[in-house]
């Protein structure tokens, strides 16, 4: 049975984070938590949330048979003195990974970052950490959906 294109997009983004972003972060001179998926918690692991928000089609995209998906990747970091640095490191590593692999391994025609939102804690030292939300636009030609 073939997967839906939405499943393949989310899987490709998950793979990009777990493989390429982690590899980029391992080369850093700082200790940055590893990206894992599952029920993990702690200072050494971060489990980002991937949400496929919508599929849009403008008149031009309909004519050229192109779908544009909006996807967000949310990171919640545990409170620590390095949380802010980790947010910037994750944002940079995701940007570099997408620059190196803009087609998500052939799943999409192009994936680009459309926004980065850094979320500081509301009050310092209250047990709440930093957050990061990265917005992506992923374009897919309709012929790929039947693969």
LINWOPE-V55246 format. One line per field, one symbol per residue. burial: b if it has 9 or more other C-alpha atoms within 8 Angstrom, else e. A space follows every 10 residues. Layout:
burial = ???
This chain:
burial = eeeeeeebbb ebbbbbbbeb bbebbeeeee ebbbbbeeeb eeeebbbbeb ebeeeebeee bbeeebbbbb bbbbbbbbbe eebbebbebb bebbbebbee ebbbeebbbb bbbeebebee beeeeeebbb bbbbbbbbbb bbebbee
